[in-house]
Amino acid sequence: MPLIKKYLNTVTCLLILTSAPALCAAGTDPHADIISTRVICKQPGKYIGWPSITQTRSGELLVVFSGMREEHVCPFGITQMIRSSDLGLTWTDPVTINNTPLDDRDAGILETSKGTLLVNWFTSLAFDTEKNYERNPGWRRHADKLGEETRKYWLGNWTRRSLDGGLSWEEPVKQLVSAPHEAIELADGRLLYVGTAYVEDKKIIGVEQSTDDGRSWQLISSIPMNADDNVAHAFEPHVVELSDGKLVAMFRYNPRDHSQSYLRQSESYDGGRTWTTSHPTGIWGYPPHLLELQNGLLLVSYGVRREPFGEKACISRDGGKTWETDSEIMINPARNGDLGYPASVQLEDGSILTVYYQIDKEGEKTCLMCTHWRLKNF
């Protein structure tokens, strides 16, 4: 069965003009100028989500996500990509990168210094329960076609490369760790990917590196947890390298008491080989996406699945030592908690473009949205 089924115009991905109505009016946040908010991809009747974004050296914006889904958990997710050549004003229809026999979920994307596009994602069998089959008989028919060998082969965490800007993709490479956003390229040329993994049936927050432009990956370290936390509740890390070489990693912490779901953080001063013990931040939300801005400020964006719902961001002026939680930025409010996974890039003029998923209109399933905004008072 062929892995890639490329196609154009098989779903409707709206090209949204600047006149599109914004859910968050410009200038309503005291710490940011909200320039515009718009839908960038909607697949009518389908659930889509978990986007990541990168800007290529040519200035093109690329967003990858899990599309063509029936629900938040279902058997049918595929990895798709859309493009914008006008700084996010309009977007192409999606093309499909991955369509494995399992559910293809949370994708990240990076353009390396060699011009290689690197997409990571994971496959899931979370749909494979009797409760789900009772509600969705078609899912059982799909699952019955999956043999044990297929399940075993495809279940896991993956990356794949494109050497021609996404027109074609090499065979996927299996990884140990998993995270919803992209790997990063360090100043020394190594690629670094922080994610959760299981080693000898024990969960870790693992750190993998690639020294061959994403062709292969090696586990080099793990982040130690503080004594008050349980690694079982740790999920969905992201990492950034600061201009001084320091690495800052954050991850979602999801205990039974959701009031304690504050992002956890760890630092490395030797290129990811050793890490400080994780510690809680004062930031409630998940998962994190980190970005060092042109002026040296550190930005983290995250979803908030409690009232007031929405996509938020927070700033650190000291490389992540402290976070200005009293000045949280509401990037875009949301109708309910079916939202999140914001990821940001900074444009040449210093403004920020953040992509995420949430519900656009009452009665619809989720879509991809982006907010163009600029910091003020920082």
PyMOL commands that set and color helices and strands:
alter all, ss='L'
color gray80, all
select helices_A, chain A and resi 130-135+137-144+148-154+231-233+258-260+325-327
alter helices_A, ss='H'
color red, helices_A
select strands_A, chain A and resi 32-41+47-55+61-69+78-84+95-98+103-111+117-124+157-162+173-175+184-185+191-199+202-210+218-222+234-241+247-253+262-268+279-284+286-292+298-304+310-316+329-333+340-346+352-359+366-375
alter strands_A, ss='S'
color yellow, strands_A
deselect
rebuild
show_as cartoon
